Amino acid sequence: MRRFRLRRRRVAALALLPALATLTMTAPTGAQETAQKAQMKTDKRTVSYGSPIRIVGRFPGAARERVEVSYRRAGTNWRVQARAKTSNKGLFRARVRPSASGWWRARLTNPTAPEEGLQDATAAPIDTRTGNRRVNVRSQTKARVSSANVVVGRSVRITGRVKPTDRGRRVVIHAGRSNLSARTSGKGSFSKTWKPNGTGTYRVTVEAKSNDIAKGSGDRAGTVQVFRPAAASWYGPGFYGNRTACGQTLTTSTQGVAHKTMPCGTKVTLRYSGREVTVPVIDRGPYSGNREYDLTGATRSRLGFGSTGTVLSSR
């Protein structure tokens, strides 16, 4: 029985020999082919146009080596944007300002080969290039209106520029209830004409759409006050001390206008000879001539208005 057990152990040991031999032969080869992976990351994945980002990384086993940080955007080749040097532990860092959305990577420019005679056959080779990392840039839009005040029927020009600059970026202009579309030129500029269809105050905003170069952004172009001509006169003497149709006492300092139908308290913006006032409707009138407004004496003084004439009204 004992001889039988010894024989079984010898057979099992002989069966393991081919597997041990295979592991011994393949282990060094596998170690040689496994590279130490280089790493790189950025402190931001999305950044505003013109703002910097920090890039940090590591090349394991590459001490005191020169590093190039390169950038590529859609449709272009890699371009070096910064240079650095690794520390004794293979660490490196750089600071760059992305000009548009794209990919970043780092590589060793001229890695030093191990000295002859000191090479370890089982040591992993040094990885000389990191993977690619995408950073998105948020565009910058600047816009303005050609005039903050316009007479109904006249046009307003809305202009601006989007950075980073590229041709054909779509720009949407919101003016009141109108939505206008424009495209940027090669310098990133755009221009559009808008004709208001009625009086009032209109806020104009601009929205640059996203594309491969940069994410979208917007800007307030300004506010446009649209006026119409209106015949006017003024009143006061002989009425001071009396109550108006809207229930207040008329004095020499009362600001307001009389109108036949507008509700009491309605705010009206008037312009005359470059001066502008916003006053409430406080009374009813005028009842002589074909005039629309009667200005109080105080309102007349602020506008520099005469006896009768034409003012510009935003209502």
HELIX and SHEET records of a PDB file:
HELIX    1   1 ARG A    2  GLU A   33  1                                  32    
HELIX    2   2 GLY A  297  LEU A  303  1                                   7    
SHEET    1   A 3 GLN A  39  THR A  42  0                                        
SHEET    2   A 3 ILE A  53  ARG A  58 -1                                        
SHEET    3   A 3 LEU A  91  VAL A  96 -1                                        
SHEET    1   B 5 THR A  46  SER A  48  0                                        
SHEET    2   B 5 ARG A 133  ARG A 138  1                                        
SHEET    3   B 5 GLY A 102  LEU A 108 -1                                        
SHEET    4   B 5 ARG A  66  ARG A  72 -1                                        
SHEET    5   B 5 ARG A  79  LYS A  85 -1                                        
SHEET    1   C 3 GLN A 140  VAL A 145  0                                        
SHEET    2   C 3 VAL A 156  LYS A 163 -1                                        
SHEET    3   C 3 SER A 189  TRP A 194 -1                                        
SHEET    1   D 5 ASN A 149  VAL A 151  0                                        
SHEET    2   D 5 SER A 217  TYR A 235  1                                        
SHEET    3   D 5 GLY A 200  ALA A 208 -1                                        
SHEET    4   D 5 ARG A 170  ALA A 175 -1                                        
SHEET    5   D 5 SER A 178  ARG A 183 -1                                        
SHEET    1   E 7 ASN A 149  VAL A 151  0                                        
SHEET    2   E 7 SER A 217  TYR A 235  1                                        
SHEET    3   E 7 TYR A 293  THR A 296  1                                        
SHEET    4   E 7 VAL A 257  ALA A 258 -1                                        
SHEET    5   E 7 ARG A 275  ASP A 283  1                                        
SHEET    6   E 7 LYS A 267  TYR A 272 -1                                        
SHEET    7   E 7 THR A 308  SER A 313 -1                                        
END                                                                             
